């Protein structure tokens, strides 16, 4: 009977194609929007992940996420170093500063200043030059992917920046001594690395300039326990890498409307799938009601009819799901090449599969109710 059900399904090619198209569109929309949202979530903590082997991040208690501007006073560093269990502690500068390119173009950049002595917390991959080149006069590292992008010169002849070109941050001279690659961040501004003292010199004069204190705990000490000691002794917030990443992500998710916007888009894909597939499958059932009635007249029970409709729904759902997921992946590649956020972990296909299963169940239930109520005698009516 499954073969008969599939022949009935594929006999009307227009409705068959419509059913697959409805599922395909729903899967593509759900998987694509969920992957874009996951990509944004992944970017929210990218800077924290890229910084490397740091046991604790010490910051102002009011700092809401990694790039929030809540600097510490210069006294924070010695106070943290004096807490029991702290092996080492170094400062890190991070803030938005105005950058002038060689042709006069102005861009906003996120400047990260590393401890002059250790250069701890540098980018994960150096493309040209080395981290030690930051110790050269005016040295800065620029994101290799931004040389021809957001830091491209547009006045007096277009062209990407190169190692050796000179920049200016708030009228302080700098020179590009190398390039790096790092995970894409949540914000669009290009990232520049330099030393802490130079970053402070680039910045406008302020009483507080220290962005973070990066801490390593002594061997055998528990990082969370040391963090609690730092908080008790200094009144600052001390978080492990995972805690800080989760802290940043939670704030941006709940405060920017990302969850609401992408949740609405995902829900819209589900509703469209239910409406399109439900209406098309119900119309298909009405067109074939006489065939189902004939099967009933020949002794077919309701359970057999349930299996037939179920086979039709599963077939359409599986084909639409496979094509839709493939379309979402292809669209994702285009999105990534455009520099936008897109990340599809295994949970996204599972979520899409569950959604399509629910769509198939709801659409199939509408059809089954009509099939089960069909009278066997209607096949004999003129």
Protein Blocks (a to p, Z undefined) as FASTA:
>chain_A
ZZmmmmmmmmmmmlmmmmmmmmmmmmmmmmmmmmmmmmmmmmmmmmmmmnopafbdcddf
klmbfklccdddfklmmmmmmpghiabdcdddddddddddfkopacddddddddfklogo
iafbdfbhcfklmmpghiacddfklmmmmmpcfehpiadddehiacdeehiacddfbdcd
ddddfbfbdcddddfklmmmmpccdfblbfbdcddddehiafklmmmmmmmmnopacddf
klmmmmmmmmmmmmnommmmmmmmmmmmmmmmmmmmmmmmmmmmmmmmmmmmmmmmnopa
fklmmmmmmmmmmmmmmmmmmmmmmmmmmmmmmmmmnopacdddfklmmmmmmmmmmmmm
mmmmmmmmmmmmpcfklmmpZZ
